[in-house]
Amino acid sequence: MDYTITTNGNATILSLKGSLLADVQTKDILQQVTDMIQEGKVRFVVDLSDLKFINSSGLGMLLTCLTKARKAGGDVILANVPEQVQNLLVITKLSNIFQTKETLKDALAFYQS
């Protein structure tokens, strides 16, 4: 599992690549997100275009990021959600909680308005 964190305007982009499966993988990401929220960066876009697989640990990490961001007055938008991940969001009813956008551009445009 690889990831990159970049900034675009007033949004932080977290791009996930590979499989998000283990707690070990999610701890580093959660720590970085927590640190950014403490710095006042509360608008996140998670680009899932290169994510191959996600399990409950990965979903838990995304949900924790969302909760922390919303408590700080921000949000997390999922972009480029693969069909497998979208199906998992629907099955777990998390599709009602997460905001998703078709493209990274659409997600970033949401924060510009």
Helices and strands as residue ranges (DSSP letters): E 2-8, E 11-20, H 23-38, E 43-54, H 56-71, E 75-79, H 83-91, G 94-96, E 99-101, H 104-112
